């Protein structure tokens, strides 16, 4: 079931990522945008890396995050790959 949010580009769908907030019309979770932004990718650069997204969708995802930080941070933590499972060749120094 599709559920709208107060942000025009952000929805929840019970059958996609267990209802996690996503970009409307995609399976891209808000957390994916936030994680890119947190590592220093500018909002303007994100559509170059995720070409199925428009800049307005990226900014709306960041706005949604700022309004729901605790929830999105929880999704990020739940989906984090444990350090022990990351190949040492690609771990940050």
C-alpha positions, 0 to 999 in steps of 0.5 A, a space after each residue: 500500500 502506497 502512503 504519501 508523506 508531507 514531502 511531495 517526492 517521498 512516499 512509503 510503500 509497504 511492499 518496498 523496503 518494508 515501508 521505509 521512506 523512498 523517492 516516489 516512483 523508485 525503490 531508492 530509499 531516502 537513506 541512500 541520498 543521506 549517506 551520499 550527502 554525509 560522505 561529502 557528495 554535494 546534492 547537485 552531484 547526486 543525480 550524476 551518480 543516480 541518474 534516475 533522480 532529479 535534483 528536486 527529488 534529492 533536495 526533498 529527500 534531504 529536507 525529509 531527512 532534516 524533518 525525520 533525522 532519528 527515523 532515517 538514522 535508525 534505517 541507516 544503522 539497521 542497514 549498515 554493513 558490520 566492519 568485520 564483513 568489509 573486505 580489509 582492502 576496501 576499509 577506510 584507513 
